[in-house]
Amino acid sequence: MNDITAAASVIAAALAVGLAAIGPGIGQGNAASKAAEGIARQPEAEGKIRGTLLLSLAFMESLTIYGLLVSIVLLFANPFRG
Amino acid sequence: MADYHALRRRIYLTVVVIAAFAFVVVGFAYSLNTALSYLLGAGGGLLYFRMLDRSIQGIGEGNRRLGGPARVGLFAVLMVMAIKSGSLEILPTFFGFLTIKAAILVDTLRTLFGDV
């Protein structure tokens, strides 16, 4: 791998994982705070609220994971390696 | 909390069923290495879901954190392991990891359309 490709790959990997973490991070924070609020208001609905939170967090975090996958592939299995 | 525990149990069971079925199909259609890569990913996905479940159970119990690098780090370790090992493959491991999402989708559809 030449120097320019290596440098571009490292920058792209950092951008991929960094940018992919912003949206889900905000979303997860919002979802968790609203869930905690909901549980405090309606303790009898705790099971349903936690269940919905589990499902939504699993899908939100997968967005970060896609970015992480791209960055791992760029760093360890770069297809543009010469 | 009974609803939540029932949901967890259903999802774990669905993941195990899907992973076992996919392991057999991939083993016959491709190779044992590919099937093992898939199984490694599915196991990692199950572990990831368990960690997520633990942190959701901790909400409202004092100063437990929801985020943290452990879950995403688990995925990174899994993928680096698949890349570096030489005998494992990247794509089946990733699809194995995504089995948990498929299980969640199946469970959501089952909830939407009722048990058939």
N, CA and C atoms of all chains as a GROMACS GRO file, in nm:
protein
  594
    1MET      N    1   0.086  -0.120   0.000
    1MET     CA    2   0.000   0.000   0.000
    1MET      C    3   0.090   0.124   0.000
    2ASN      N    4   0.064   0.217  -0.095
    2ASN     CA    5   0.150   0.336  -0.094
    2ASN      C    6   0.106   0.434   0.016
    3ASP      N    7   0.189   0.535   0.037
    3ASP     CA    8   0.167   0.625   0.152
    3ASP      C    9   0.036   0.701   0.143
    4ILE      N   10   0.003   0.747   0.021
    4ILE     CA   11  -0.121   0.828   0.006
    4ILE      C   12  -0.244   0.742   0.033
    5THR      N   13  -0.244   0.619  -0.020
    5THR     CA   14  -0.358   0.528   0.004
    5THR      C   15  -0.370   0.497   0.154
    6ALA      N   16  -0.257   0.473   0.219
    6ALA     CA   17  -0.258   0.442   0.361
    6ALA      C   18  -0.312   0.560   0.442
    7ALA      N   19  -0.264   0.680   0.410
    7ALA     CA   20  -0.310   0.799   0.484
    7ALA      C   21  -0.458   0.823   0.461
    8ALA      N   22  -0.501   0.811   0.334
    8ALA     CA   23  -0.643   0.832   0.302
    8ALA      C   24  -0.730   0.728   0.372
    9SER      N   25  -0.681   0.604   0.382
    9SER     CA   26  -0.759   0.498   0.447
    9SER      C   27  -0.775   0.526   0.596
   10VAL      N   28  -0.668   0.572   0.658
   10VAL     CA   29  -0.676   0.601   0.802
   10VAL      C   30  -0.772   0.716   0.828
   11ILE      N   31  -0.763   0.821   0.744
   11ILE     CA   32  -0.855   0.936   0.761
   11ILE      C   33  -0.999   0.892   0.737
   12ALA      N   34  -1.019   0.812   0.630
   12ALA     CA   35  -1.155   0.766   0.599
   12ALA      C   36  -1.210   0.678   0.710
   13ALA      N   37  -1.124   0.592   0.768
   13ALA     CA   38  -1.169   0.504   0.877
   13ALA      C   39  -1.211   0.587   0.998
   14ALA      N   40  -1.130   0.687   1.030
   14ALA     CA   41  -1.164   0.773   1.145
   14ALA      C   42  -1.294   0.848   1.120
   15LEU      N   43  -1.309   0.900   0.998
   15LEU     CA   44  -1.433   0.973   0.965
   15LEU      C   45  -1.554   0.880   0.969
   16ALA      N   46  -1.537   0.758   0.915
   16ALA     CA   47  -1.650   0.665   0.909
   16ALA      C   48  -1.703   0.634   1.048
   17VAL      N   49  -1.612   0.598   1.137
   17VAL     CA   50  -1.659   0.558   1.270
   17VAL      C   51  -1.703   0.680   1.352
   18GLY      N   52  -1.634   0.792   1.333
   18GLY     CA   53  -1.670   0.912   1.409
   18GLY      C   54  -1.805   0.967   1.368
   19LEU      N   55  -1.826   0.981   1.236
   19LEU     CA   56  -1.954   1.036   1.189
   19LEU      C   57  -2.069   0.940   1.215
   20ALA      N   58  -2.040   0.809   1.204
   20ALA     CA   59  -2.148   0.710   1.226
   20ALA      C   60  -2.190   0.704   1.371
   21ALA      N   61  -2.107   0.756   1.462
   21ALA     CA   62  -2.142   0.749   1.604
   21ALA      C   63  -2.226   0.868   1.649
   22ILE      N   64  -2.225   0.976   1.570
   22ILE     CA   65  -2.293   1.099   1.615
   22ILE      C   66  -2.445   1.080   1.624
   23GLY      N   67  -2.504   1.040   1.512
   23GLY     CA   68  -2.651   1.027   1.507
   23GLY      C   69  -2.705   0.927   1.606
   24PRO      N   70  -2.655   0.801   1.602
   24PRO     CA   71  -2.705   0.704   1.698
   24PRO      C   72  -2.680   0.746   1.844
   25GLY      N   73  -2.568   0.814   1.868
   25GLY     CA   74  -2.541   0.860   2.005
   25GLY      C   75  -2.649   0.954   2.055
   26ILE      N   76  -2.684   1.051   1.970
   26ILE     CA   77  -2.791   1.145   2.007
   26ILE      C   78  -2.924   1.070   2.023
   27GLY      N   79  -2.950   0.982   1.926
   27GLY     CA   80  -3.077   0.907   1.929
   27GLY      C   81  -3.089   0.819   2.052
   28GLN      N   82  -2.980   0.751   2.086
   28GLN     CA   83  -2.984   0.662   2.203
   28GLN      C   84  -3.002   0.741   2.332
   29GLY      N   85  -2.937   0.855   2.339
   29GLY     CA   86  -2.953   0.940   2.457
   29GLY      C   87  -3.097   0.985   2.474
   30ASN      N   88  -3.156   1.029   2.362
   30ASN     CA   89  -3.298   1.073   2.367
   30ASN      C   90  -3.389   0.958   2.407
   31ALA      N   91  -3.368   0.842   2.342
   31ALA     CA   92  -3.456   0.728   2.368
   31ALA      C   93  -3.446   0.684   2.515
   32ALA      N   94  -3.323   0.678   2.566
   32ALA     CA   95  -3.305   0.633   2.705
   32ALA      C   96  -3.366   0.732   2.803
   33SER      N   97  -3.348   0.862   2.774
   33SER     CA   98  -3.404   0.961   2.868
   33SER      C   99  -3.556   0.955   2.869
   34LYS      N  100  -3.616   0.940   2.748
   34LYS     CA  101  -3.763   0.932   2.742
   34LYS      C  102  -3.814   0.804   2.808
   35ALA      N  103  -3.736   0.695   2.792
   35ALA     CA  104  -3.778   0.569   2.855
   35ALA      C  105  -3.774   0.581   3.006
   36ALA      N  106  -3.667   0.642   3.058
   36ALA     CA  107  -3.657   0.659   3.204
   36ALA      C  108  -3.771   0.747   3.253
   37GLU      N  109  -3.803   0.850   3.175
   37GLU     CA  110  -3.914   0.939   3.210
   37GLU      C  111  -4.046   0.862   3.212
   38GLY      N  112  -4.065   0.779   3.107
   38GLY     CA  113  -4.188   0.699   3.097
   38GLY      C  114  -4.202   0.601   3.211
   39ILE      N  115  -4.089   0.538   3.249
   39ILE     CA  116  -4.094   0.441   3.360
   39ILE      C  117  -4.126   0.512   3.491
   40ALA      N  118  -4.071   0.635   3.507
   40ALA     CA  119  -4.100   0.710   3.628
   40ALA      C  120  -4.248   0.750   3.635
   41ARG      N  121  -4.305   0.786   3.519
   41ARG     CA  122  -4.448   0.825   3.515
   41ARG      C  123  -4.541   0.705   3.532
   42GLN      N  124  -4.506   0.597   3.460
   42GLN     CA  125  -4.594   0.479   3.462
   42GLN      C  126  -4.514   0.354   3.496
   43PRO      N  127  -4.488   0.333   3.623
   43PRO     CA  128  -4.407   0.215   3.661
   43PRO      C  129  -4.473   0.083   3.620
   44GLU      N  130  -4.605   0.083   3.604
   44GLU     CA  131  -4.673  -0.042   3.569
   44GLU      C  132  -4.644  -0.083   3.424
   45ALA      N  133  -4.600   0.014   3.341
   45ALA     CA  134  -4.568  -0.017   3.201
   45ALA      C  135  -4.419  -0.040   3.180
   46GLU      N  136  -4.347  -0.065   3.288
   46GLU     CA  137  -4.201  -0.074   3.281
   46GLU      C  138  -4.153  -0.182   3.182
   47GLY      N  139  -4.216  -0.298   3.187
   47GLY     CA  140  -4.174  -0.407   3.099
   47GLY      C  141  -4.187  -0.372   2.953
   48LYS      N  142  -4.300  -0.311   2.918
   48LYS     CA  143  -4.322  -0.274   2.777
   48LYS      C  144  -4.224  -0.166   2.733
   49ILE      N  145  -4.201  -0.069   2.821
   49ILE     CA  146  -4.110   0.042   2.786
   49ILE      C  147  -3.968  -0.011   2.768
   50ARG      N  148  -3.923  -0.095   2.861
   50ARG     CA  149  -3.788  -0.149   2.849
   50ARG      C  150  -3.775  -0.235   2.724
   51GLY      N  151  -3.879  -0.312   2.691
   51GLY     CA  152  -3.877  -0.396   2.571
   51GLY      C  153  -3.864  -0.312   2.445
   52THR      N  154  -3.945  -0.207   2.437
   52THR     CA  155  -3.938  -0.118   2.320
   52THR      C  156  -3.801  -0.053   2.310
   53LEU      N  157  -3.746  -0.014   2.427
   53LEU     CA  158  -3.613   0.050   2.428
   53LEU      C  159  -3.507  -0.048   2.381
   54LEU      N  160  -3.519  -0.175   2.423
   54LEU     CA  161  -3.421  -0.276   2.382
   54LEU      C  162  -3.418  -0.290   2.231
   55LEU      N  163  -3.537  -0.300   2.171
   55LEU     CA  164  -3.545  -0.318   2.027
   55LEU      C  165  -3.493  -0.195   1.953
   56SER      N  166  -3.535  -0.076   1.999
   56SER     CA  167  -3.494   0.045   1.927
   56SER      C  168  -3.344   0.071   1.943
   57LEU      N  169  -3.288   0.042   2.061
   57LEU     CA  170  -3.143   0.063   2.079
   57LEU      C  171  -3.062  -0.034   1.994
   58ALA      N  172  -3.112  -0.157   1.981
   58ALA     CA  173  -3.039  -0.256   1.900
   58ALA      C  174  -3.030  -0.207   1.756
   59PHE      N  175  -3.138  -0.149   1.705
   59PHE     CA  176  -3.135  -0.101   1.567
   59PHE      C  177  -3.054   0.027   1.553
   60MET      N  178  -3.062   0.114   1.654
   60MET     CA  179  -2.985   0.238   1.648
   60MET      C  180  -2.836   0.210   1.650
   61GLU      N  181  -2.797   0.115   1.736
   61GLU     CA  182  -2.654   0.089   1.748
   61GLU      C  183  -2.599   0.020   1.624
   62SER      N  184  -2.687  -0.044   1.546
   62SER     CA  185  -2.636  -0.109   1.426
   62SER      C  186  -2.583  -0.006   1.326
   63LEU      N  187  -2.631   0.116   1.333
   63LEU     CA  188  -2.579   0.221   1.243
   63LEU      C  189  -2.432   0.250   1.275
   64THR      N  190  -2.401   0.256   1.404
   64THR     CA  191  -2.261   0.274   1.445
   64THR      C  192  -2.178   0.155   1.399
   65ILE      N  193  -2.238   0.038   1.408
   65ILE     CA  194  -2.165  -0.084   1.372
   65ILE      C  195  -2.132  -0.087   1.222
   66TYR      N  196  -2.223  -0.036   1.140
   66TYR     CA  197  -2.194  -0.030   0.996
   66TYR      C  198  -2.071   0.058   0.970
   67GLY      N  199  -2.067   0.173   1.035
   67GLY     CA  200  -1.952   0.263   1.022
   67GLY      C  201  -1.824   0.197   1.071
   68LEU      N  202  -1.837   0.126   1.182
   68LEU     CA  203  -1.720   0.057   1.239
   68LEU      C  204  -1.671  -0.051   1.144
   69LEU      N  205  -1.765  -0.121   1.081
   69LEU     CA  206  -1.727  -0.227   0.985
   69LEU      C  207  -1.648  -0.167   0.869
   70VAL      N  208  -1.697  -0.054   0.817
   70VAL     CA  209  -1.627   0.012   0.706
   70VAL      C  210  -1.485   0.050   0.750
   71SER      N  211  -1.473   0.104   0.869
   71SER     CA  212  -1.340   0.147   0.912
   71SER      C  213  -1.248   0.028   0.938
   72ILE      N  214  -1.302  -0.083   0.992
   72ILE     CA  215  -1.219  -0.201   1.016
   72ILE      C  216  -1.171  -0.260   0.883
   73VAL      N  217  -1.262  -0.264   0.785
   73VAL     CA  218  -1.223  -0.316   0.653
   73VAL      C  219  -1.117  -0.226   0.591
   74LEU      N  220  -1.133  -0.095   0.604
   74LEU     CA  221  -1.034  -0.003   0.549
   74LEU      C  222  -0.897  -0.020   0.615
   75LEU      N  223  -0.898  -0.048   0.745
   75LEU     CA  224  -0.771  -0.058   0.816
   75LEU      C  225  -0.705  -0.195   0.801
   76PHE      N  226  -0.786  -0.302   0.803
   76PHE     CA  227  -0.724  -0.435   0.808
   76PHE      C  228  -0.740  -0.517   0.679
   77ALA      N  229  -0.836  -0.484   0.595
   77ALA     CA  230  -0.854  -0.561   0.472
   77ALA      C  231  -0.882  -0.465   0.358
   78ASN      N  232  -0.796  -0.367   0.342
   78ASN     CA  233  -0.822  -0.260   0.245
   78ASN      C  234  -0.825  -0.312   0.101
   79PRO      N  235  -0.938  -0.291   0.033
   79PRO     CA  236  -0.947  -0.341  -0.105
   79PRO      C  237  -0.865  -0.258  -0.204
   80PHE      N  238  -0.820  -0.139  -0.162
   80PHE     CA  239  -0.745  -0.051  -0.254
   80PHE      C  240  -0.594  -0.066  -0.238
   81ARG      N  241  -0.557  -0.165  -0.159
   81ARG     CA  242  -0.414  -0.190  -0.138
   81ARG      C  243  -0.349  -0.229  -0.272
   82GLY      N  244  -0.238  -0.171  -0.301
   82GLY     CA  245  -0.173  -0.195  -0.431
   82GLY      C  246  -0.097  -0.325  -0.442
   83MET      N  247  -4.243  -0.613   3.443
   83MET     CA  248  -4.117  -0.665   3.388
   83MET      C  249  -4.135  -0.802   3.321
   84ALA      N  250  -4.252  -0.864   3.343
   84ALA     CA  251  -4.274  -0.997   3.284
   84ALA      C  252  -4.271  -0.988   3.132
   85ASP      N  253  -4.329  -0.876   3.078
   85ASP     CA  254  -4.328  -0.854   2.933
   85ASP      C  255  -4.187  -0.852   2.879
   86TYR      N  256  -4.101  -0.778   2.952
   86TYR     CA  257  -3.962  -0.761   2.908
   86TYR      C  258  -3.887  -0.894   2.909
   87HIS      N  259  -3.906  -0.970   3.016
   87HIS     CA  260  -3.835  -1.098   3.025
   87HIS      C  261  -3.886  -1.195   2.917
   88ALA      N  262  -4.017  -1.187   2.887
   88ALA     CA  263  -4.071  -1.274   2.782
   88ALA      C  264  -4.013  -1.235   2.646
   89LEU      N  265  -4.002  -1.105   2.623
   89LEU     CA  266  -3.944  -1.056   2.496
   89LEU      C  267  -3.801  -1.104   2.480
   90ARG      N  268  -3.722  -1.088   2.587
   90ARG     CA  269  -3.582  -1.133   2.585
   90ARG      C  270  -3.573  -1.281   2.552
   91ARG      N  271  -3.655  -1.359   2.622
   91ARG     CA  272  -3.652  -1.504   2.603
   91ARG      C  273  -3.686  -1.540   2.458
   92ARG      N  274  -3.790  -1.472   2.404
   92ARG     CA  275  -3.832  -1.500   2.266
   92ARG      C  276  -3.718  -1.468   2.169
   93ILE      N  277  -3.652  -1.353   2.191
   93ILE     CA  278  -3.546  -1.313   2.098
   93ILE      C  279  -3.427  -1.409   2.107
   94TYR      N  280  -3.387  -1.447   2.227
   94TYR     CA  281  -3.277  -1.543   2.241
   94TYR      C  282  -3.310  -1.673   2.167
   95LEU      N  283  -3.433  -1.718   2.187
   95LEU     CA  284  -3.475  -1.844   2.125
   95LEU      C  285  -3.474  -1.831   1.973
   96THR      N  286  -3.528  -1.718   1.922
   96THR     CA  287  -3.532  -1.697   1.777
   96THR      C  288  -3.391  -1.693   1.718
   97VAL      N  289  -3.298  -1.627   1.789
   97VAL     CA  290  -3.159  -1.619   1.739
   97VAL      C  291  -3.100  -1.759   1.730
   98VAL      N  292  -3.121  -1.838   1.835
   98VAL     CA  293  -3.063  -1.973   1.836
   98VAL      C  294  -3.121  -2.056   1.721
   99VAL      N  295  -3.252  -2.044   1.698
   99VAL     CA  296  -3.316  -2.123   1.591
   99VAL      C  297  -3.263  -2.078   1.455
  100ILE      N  298  -3.261  -1.945   1.431
  100ILE     CA  299  -3.215  -1.893   1.301
  100ILE      C  300  -3.068  -1.932   1.280
  101ALA      N  301  -2.985  -1.916   1.384
  101ALA     CA  302  -2.842  -1.944   1.371
  101ALA      C  303  -2.818  -2.093   1.342
  102ALA      N  304  -2.892  -2.179   1.410
  102ALA     CA  305  -2.874  -2.323   1.387
  102ALA      C  306  -2.913  -2.359   1.244
  103PHE      N  307  -3.027  -2.304   1.200
  103PHE     CA  308  -3.075  -2.332   1.063
  103PHE      C  309  -2.974  -2.280   0.961
  104ALA      N  310  -2.929  -2.154   0.981
  104ALA     CA  311  -2.836  -2.093   0.885
  104ALA      C  312  -2.702  -2.166   0.886
  105PHE      N  313  -2.658  -2.212   1.004
  105PHE     CA  314  -2.531  -2.284   1.013
  105PHE      C  315  -2.535  -2.410   0.926
  106VAL      N  316  -2.645  -2.484   0.936
  106VAL     CA  317  -2.658  -2.607   0.857
  106VAL      C  318  -2.663  -2.575   0.708
  107VAL      N  319  -2.744  -2.474   0.671
  107VAL     CA  320  -2.758  -2.438   0.529
  107VAL      C  321  -2.625  -2.391   0.472
  108VAL      N  322  -2.557  -2.300   0.546
  108VAL     CA  323  -2.429  -2.246   0.497
  108VAL      C  324  -2.324  -2.357   0.491
  109GLY      N  325  -2.326  -2.447   0.591
  109GLY     CA  326  -2.232  -2.558   0.592
  109GLY      C  327  -2.246  -2.646   0.469
  110PHE      N  328  -2.372  -2.670   0.427
  110PHE     CA  329  -2.393  -2.754   0.309
  110PHE      C  330  -2.365  -2.675   0.180
  111ALA      N  331  -2.410  -2.549   0.175
  111ALA     CA  332  -2.400  -2.471   0.051
  111ALA      C  333  -2.258  -2.421   0.025
  112TYR      N  334  -2.184  -2.386   0.129
  112TYR     CA  335  -2.048  -2.332   0.110
  112TYR      C  336  -1.946  -2.428   0.170
  113SER      N  337  -1.891  -2.391   0.285
  113SER     CA  338  -1.792  -2.481   0.345
  113SER      C  339  -1.805  -2.474   0.497
  114LEU      N  340  -1.735  -2.562   0.563
  114LEU     CA  341  -1.742  -2.564   0.710
  114LEU      C  342  -1.681  -2.437   0.768
  115ASN      N  343  -1.574  -2.386   0.704
  115ASN     CA  344  -1.510  -2.264   0.751
  115ASN      C  345  -1.607  -2.146   0.746
  116THR      N  346  -1.682  -2.136   0.635
  116THR     CA  347  -1.780  -2.028   0.621
  116THR      C  348  -1.887  -2.042   0.728
  117ALA      N  349  -1.933  -2.166   0.750
  117ALA     CA  350  -2.036  -2.189   0.851
  117ALA      C  351  -1.985  -2.156   0.991
  118LEU      N  352  -1.858  -2.189   1.017
  118LEU     CA  353  -1.801  -2.157   1.148
  118LEU      C  354  -1.786  -2.006   1.167
  119SER      N  355  -1.751  -1.937   1.056
  119SER     CA  356  -1.743  -1.791   1.063
  119SER      C  357  -1.879  -1.732   1.097
  120TYR      N  358  -1.983  -1.788   1.032
  120TYR     CA  359  -2.119  -1.742   1.060
  120TYR      C  360  -2.155  -1.766   1.207
  121LEU      N  361  -2.118  -1.885   1.256
  121LEU     CA  362  -2.151  -1.921   1.394
  121LEU      C  363  -2.078  -1.829   1.493
  122LEU      N  364  -1.953  -1.795   1.461
  122LEU     CA  365  -1.877  -1.704   1.547
  122LEU      C  366  -1.948  -1.568   1.554
  123GLY      N  367  -1.992  -1.520   1.436
  123GLY     CA  368  -2.063  -1.392   1.431
  123GLY      C  369  -2.193  -1.398   1.510
  124ALA      N  370  -2.267  -1.509   1.494
  124ALA     CA  371  -2.395  -1.523   1.565
  124ALA      C  372  -2.373  -1.526   1.716
  125GLY      N  373  -2.266  -1.596   1.758
  125GLY     CA  374  -2.233  -1.600   1.901
  125GLY      C  375  -2.198  -1.461   1.953
  126GLY      N  376  -2.122  -1.388   1.873
  126GLY     CA  377  -2.087  -1.251   1.911
  126GLY      C  378  -2.211  -1.163   1.920
  127GLY      N  379  -2.303  -1.182   1.826
  127GLY     CA  380  -2.428  -1.105   1.826
  127GLY      C  381  -2.510  -1.134   1.950
  128LEU      N  382  -2.510  -1.261   1.990
  128LEU     CA  383  -2.585  -1.301   2.109
  128LEU      C  384  -2.525  -1.236   2.234
  129LEU      N  385  -2.391  -1.236   2.238
  129LEU     CA  386  -2.320  -1.174   2.350
  129LEU      C  387  -2.346  -1.023   2.353
  130TYR      N  388  -2.347  -0.962   2.234
  130TYR     CA  389  -2.375  -0.819   2.221
  130TYR      C  390  -2.516  -0.788   2.273
  131PHE      N  391  -2.611  -0.873   2.236
  131PHE     CA  392  -2.749  -0.851   2.279
  131PHE      C  393  -2.761  -0.866   2.431
  132ARG      N  394  -2.685  -0.960   2.485
  132ARG     CA  395  -2.687  -0.980   2.630
  132ARG      C  396  -2.630  -0.857   2.702
  133MET      N  397  -2.525  -0.799   2.645
  133MET     CA  398  -2.467  -0.679   2.706
  133MET      C  399  -2.564  -0.561   2.698
  134LEU      N  400  -2.632  -0.550   2.582
  134LEU     CA  401  -2.732  -0.444   2.566
  134LEU      C  402  -2.846  -0.462   2.666
  135ASP      N  403  -2.888  -0.586   2.680
  135ASP     CA  404  -2.996  -0.621   2.774
  135ASP      C  405  -2.958  -0.583   2.917
  136ARG      N  406  -2.832  -0.616   2.955
  136ARG     CA  407  -2.784  -0.581   3.089
  136ARG      C  408  -2.788  -0.429   3.112
  137SER      N  409  -2.743  -0.354   3.010
  137SER     CA  410  -2.737  -0.210   3.033
  137SER      C  411  -2.878  -0.149   3.034
  138ILE      N  412  -2.973  -0.210   2.962
  138ILE     CA  413  -3.110  -0.159   2.967
  138ILE      C  414  -3.174  -0.192   3.101
  139GLN      N  415  -3.141  -0.309   3.154
  139GLN     CA  416  -3.194  -0.344   3.287
  139GLN      C  417  -3.140  -0.250   3.395
  140GLY      N  418  -3.021  -0.193   3.366
  140GLY     CA  419  -2.960  -0.104   3.465
  140GLY      C  420  -3.014   0.038   3.464
  141ILE      N  421  -3.098   0.071   3.363
  141ILE     CA  422  -3.153   0.207   3.356
  141ILE      C  423  -3.240   0.234   3.478
  142GLY      N  424  -3.215   0.346   3.540
  142GLY     CA  425  -3.296   0.383   3.656
  142GLY      C  426  -3.245   0.325   3.787
  143GLU      N  427  -3.132   0.253   3.781
  143GLU     CA  428  -3.077   0.195   3.904
  143GLU      C  429  -2.950   0.269   3.945
  144GLY      N  430  -2.958   0.398   3.958
  144GLY     CA  431  -2.841   0.475   4.001
  144GLY      C  432  -2.757   0.521   3.884
  145ASN      N  433  -2.625   0.506   3.899
  145ASN     CA  434  -2.537   0.566   3.800
  145ASN      C  435  -2.486   0.469   3.695
  146ARG      N  436  -2.570   0.372   3.653
  146ARG     CA  437  -2.526   0.281   3.547
  146ARG      C  438  -2.525   0.356   3.416
  147ARG      N  439  -2.426   0.325   3.330
  147ARG     CA  440  -2.417   0.392   3.200
  147ARG      C  441  -2.484   0.308   3.093
  148LEU      N  442  -2.550   0.376   2.998
  148LEU     CA  443  -2.615   0.303   2.890
  148LEU      C  444  -2.516   0.272   2.780
  149GLY      N  445  -2.429   0.369   2.750
  149GLY     CA  446  -2.336   0.352   2.638
  149GLY      C  447  -2.209   0.282   2.680
  150GLY      N  448  -2.100   0.330   2.631
  150GLY     CA  449  -1.972   0.268   2.664
  150GLY      C  450  -1.918   0.192   2.546
  151PRO      N  451  -1.785   0.174   2.545
  151PRO     CA  452  -1.723   0.113   2.428
  151PRO      C  453  -1.729  -0.040   2.425
  152ALA      N  454  -1.780  -0.103   2.530
  152ALA     CA  455  -1.770  -0.249   2.539
  152ALA      C  456  -1.844  -0.321   2.427
  153ARG      N  457  -1.969  -0.278   2.399
  153ARG     CA  458  -2.049  -0.350   2.299
  153ARG      C  459  -1.990  -0.334   2.161
  154VAL      N  460  -1.956  -0.209   2.125
  154VAL     CA  461  -1.900  -0.183   1.992
  154VAL      C  462  -1.760  -0.244   1.983
  155GLY      N  463  -1.688  -0.243   2.097
  155GLY     CA  464  -1.555  -0.305   2.102
  155GLY      C  465  -1.562  -0.455   2.077
  156LEU      N  466  -1.668  -0.517   2.127
  156LEU     CA  467  -1.687  -0.660   2.105
  156LEU      C  468  -1.696  -0.691   1.955
  157PHE      N  469  -1.774  -0.606   1.885
  157PHE     CA  470  -1.788  -0.623   1.739
  157PHE      C  471  -1.654  -0.605   1.670
  158ALA      N  472  -1.579  -0.500   1.713
  158ALA     CA  473  -1.449  -0.473   1.652
  158ALA      C  474  -1.354  -0.591   1.672
  159VAL      N  475  -1.350  -0.645   1.794
  159VAL     CA  476  -1.262  -0.759   1.823
  159VAL      C  477  -1.300  -0.879   1.736
  160LEU      N  478  -1.431  -0.901   1.724
  160LEU     CA  479  -1.482  -1.014   1.644
  160LEU      C  480  -1.437  -1.002   1.499
  161MET      N  481  -1.453  -0.883   1.443
  161MET     CA  482  -1.419  -0.864   1.301
  161MET      C  483  -1.269  -0.870   1.279
  162VAL      N  484  -1.192  -0.810   1.369
  162VAL     CA  485  -1.046  -0.817   1.354
  162VAL      C  486  -0.998  -0.962   1.364
  163MET      N  487  -1.065  -1.038   1.456
  163MET     CA  488  -1.033  -1.180   1.469
  163MET      C  489  -1.060  -1.253   1.338
  164ALA      N  490  -1.175  -1.222   1.276
  164ALA     CA  491  -1.212  -1.288   1.151
  164ALA      C  492  -1.114  -1.251   1.039
  165ILE      N  493  -1.072  -1.125   1.038
  165ILE     CA  494  -0.982  -1.079   0.932
  165ILE      C  495  -0.842  -1.139   0.950
  166LYS      N  496  -0.794  -1.136   1.074
  166LYS     CA  497  -0.656  -1.176   1.099
  166LYS      C  498  -0.635  -1.327   1.102
  167SER      N  499  -0.742  -1.403   1.131
  167SER     CA  500  -0.722  -1.547   1.151
  167SER      C  501  -0.680  -1.619   1.024
  168GLY      N  502  -0.726  -1.569   0.909
  168GLY     CA  503  -0.688  -1.636   0.784
  168GLY      C  504  -0.788  -1.743   0.743
  169SER      N  505  -0.836  -1.822   0.840
  169SER     CA  506  -0.930  -1.928   0.804
  169SER      C  507  -1.075  -1.881   0.811
  170LEU      N  508  -1.102  -1.777   0.890
  170LEU     CA  509  -1.239  -1.726   0.899
  170LEU      C  510  -1.262  -1.622   0.790
  171GLU      N  511  -1.392  -1.594   0.761
  171GLU     CA  512  -1.425  -1.498   0.656
  171GLU      C  513  -1.500  -1.379   0.715
  172ILE      N  514  -1.484  -1.263   0.650
  172ILE     CA  515  -1.540  -1.139   0.705
  172ILE      C  516  -1.692  -1.135   0.689
  173LEU      N  517  -1.738  -1.158   0.566
  173LEU     CA  518  -1.881  -1.138   0.538
  173LEU      C  519  -1.972  -1.234   0.617
  174PRO      N  520  -1.941  -1.364   0.621
  174PRO     CA  521  -2.026  -1.453   0.704
  174PRO      C  522  -2.026  -1.413   0.852
  175THR      N  523  -1.910  -1.367   0.902
  175THR     CA  524  -1.906  -1.325   1.043
  175THR      C  525  -1.997  -1.206   1.064
  176PHE      N  526  -1.993  -1.111   0.970
  176PHE     CA  527  -2.079  -0.992   0.981
  176PHE      C  528  -2.226  -1.032   0.973
  177PHE      N  529  -2.259  -1.119   0.878
  177PHE     CA  530  -2.399  -1.162   0.866
  177PHE      C  531  -2.443  -1.240   0.990
  178GLY      N  532  -2.350  -1.316   1.047
  178GLY     CA  533  -2.381  -1.386   1.172
  178GLY      C  534  -2.413  -1.287   1.282
  179PHE      N  535  -2.335  -1.180   1.287
  179PHE     CA  536  -2.359  -1.077   1.388
  179PHE      C  537  -2.497  -1.013   1.367
  180LEU      N  538  -2.537  -1.002   1.239
  180LEU     CA  539  -2.667  -0.939   1.210
  180LEU      C  540  -2.786  -1.033   1.235
  181THR      N  541  -2.759  -1.158   1.272
  181THR     CA  542  -2.869  -1.252   1.299
  181THR      C  543  -2.961  -1.198   1.408
  182ILE      N  544  -2.901  -1.128   1.504
  182ILE     CA  545  -2.982  -1.072   1.614
  182ILE      C  546  -3.084  -0.972   1.561
  183LYS      N  547  -3.045  -0.895   1.458
  183LYS     CA  548  -3.140  -0.799   1.399
  183LYS      C  549  -3.253  -0.873   1.327
  184ALA      N  550  -3.214  -0.981   1.259
  184ALA     CA  551  -3.317  -1.062   1.191
  184ALA      C  552  -3.415  -1.118   1.293
  185ALA      N  553  -3.362  -1.163   1.407
  185ALA     CA  554  -3.448  -1.219   1.511
  185ALA      C  555  -3.543  -1.112   1.565
  186ILE      N  556  -3.491  -0.991   1.581
  186ILE     CA  557  -3.575  -0.881   1.630
  186ILE      C  558  -3.685  -0.850   1.529
  187LEU      N  559  -3.647  -0.850   1.400
  187LEU     CA  560  -3.747  -0.824   1.295
  187LEU      C  561  -3.854  -0.933   1.295
  188VAL      N  562  -3.811  -1.058   1.306
  188VAL     CA  563  -3.907  -1.170   1.309
  188VAL      C  564  -4.001  -1.154   1.427
  189ASP      N  565  -3.945  -1.119   1.543
  189ASP     CA  566  -4.028  -1.104   1.662
  189ASP      C  567  -4.125  -0.987   1.648
  190THR      N  568  -4.077  -0.877   1.587
  190THR     CA  569  -4.166  -0.761   1.566
  190THR      C  570  -4.280  -0.798   1.472
  191LEU      N  571  -4.246  -0.869   1.363
  191LEU     CA  572  -4.352  -0.910   1.268
  191LEU      C  573  -4.451  -1.004   1.336
  192ARG      N  574  -4.398  -1.094   1.422
  192ARG     CA  575  -4.487  -1.186   1.492
  192ARG      C  576  -4.580  -1.110   1.586
  193THR      N  577  -4.526  -1.005   1.648
  193THR     CA  578  -4.610  -0.924   1.737
  193THR      C  579  -4.714  -0.846   1.658
  194LEU      N  580  -4.671  -0.795   1.539
  194LEU     CA  581  -4.764  -0.716   1.458
  194LEU      C  582  -4.878  -0.799   1.402
  195PHE      N  583  -4.843  -0.916   1.350
  195PHE     CA  584  -4.944  -0.996   1.280
  195PHE      C  585  -4.999  -1.109   1.366
  196GLY      N  586  -4.957  -1.114   1.490
  196GLY     CA  587  -5.009  -1.217   1.579
  196GLY      C  588  -4.940  -1.349   1.556
  197ASP      N  589  -4.955  -1.441   1.652
  197ASP     CA  590  -4.892  -1.573   1.636
  197ASP      C  591  -4.967  -1.654   1.533
  198VAL      N  592  -4.892  -1.699   1.432
  198VAL     CA  593  -4.956  -1.782   1.328
  198VAL      C  594  -4.900  -1.924   1.333
   0.00000   0.00000   0.00000
